[in-house]
């Protein structure tokens, strides 16, 4: 049974309490202001990862705030009213910890991993950054240069270029198709005032999710969070409710761009073929995971075996899925000699269509074993556990126990994989090529 993360009354004396099969204690509370706190206490863990999640990503930017989400990821580390950028960095270095942030299309997360006894410090520093970022003009201009260098670095990587253009083509015209980091023109045009407005509009109590996993006591963390947010000047109104989750049924009305070619002087052509995928809450997500593993998820996958091992046409070849609130992206990638790009494209499409006739029972069992093993191994890390909590709160409203996830993978049958592959193969196809002119 799912661990329910449905809303509990603000100010309720307790919280949702669930002991997972592997002995971890999962709790969730809503603090004044609508702030959500989720913890997973893991017996025997010495480290803790804490993350401050804001359910706002590049898709949520107003036109006049374009690029602001990624800009803020950089600027929050540049100092607060009481800490310099050096003081923030030094706080974590002094205890052997680490801190970072990630900007996505639908969220931003600032996180730190420390020894459990240093969690009060990590909570204070991360929430100081979230509530009290300085965002002054000099720092803004410095980070503008840093972000432009980051974008230039990505543009020098044809793999990155191919994937970015592929997502743009699949989600043509939709805010989800925007590049997370913005474009050089957008970053050059962005003003401090726009970023500051985006910050004040979205970094508010009802949006904040604090998730922590590892050596953590839920009640102590809730108290630390309230103290830090009050110190940052946030208005923690009793009775306030969290921001509702995204609408997962919103229509995607734009058509895909079938073919994109970007001419670059390269030794290889980078090829992506795919279509719209499935939304994050789709009941077939376990089927998709199994199908993707069989098709292009490892060295024993069909794409790797056919394109690399048997034909020697590529070094890097794989398939992947990306999911968001109301849609997703499914793709197959290969990098090869420009003279072989047509042949690689044919094989990619043929293998997807062949999977629509069903995998063998041996392939199914191998993929299930691969997925179940990697799922368990991944969750040995407190960062992965923290991310699982944050994503569950943002996307699903429930936390699926690990054993239930494994059972869903184990329940997939060959006909499930065939039906899903047939649906993907029948969808409007997108092809993106980056490489030398033919």
Secondary structure, DSSP 8 states (H G I E B T S, - for coil): --EE-----TT-SS-EEEE-TTS-EEEEEE-GGG-EEEEEE-TT--EEEEEEEES--GGG--GGGTTHHHHHHHHGGGBBSS-BHHHHHHHHHTTT-EEEEEE-SS-EEEEEEEEGGGHHHHHHHHHHHHHHB---HHHHHHHHHHHHHHHHHHHT-HHHHHHHHHHHHHTTTSGGGS-TT--HHHHHH--HHHHHHHHHHHSSGGGEEEEEEES--HHHHHHHHHHHHHHTT----TT--------TT---------EEEEE---SSEEEEEEEE---TT-TTHHHHHHHHHHHHSSTTSHHIIIIIIIT--EEEEEEEEEE-SS-EEEEEEEEE-GGGHHHHHHHHHHHHHHHTT---HHHHHHHHHHHHHHHHHHTTSHHHHHHHHHHIIIIISEE--HHHHHHHHHT--HHHHHHHHHHHHHS--EEEEEES--
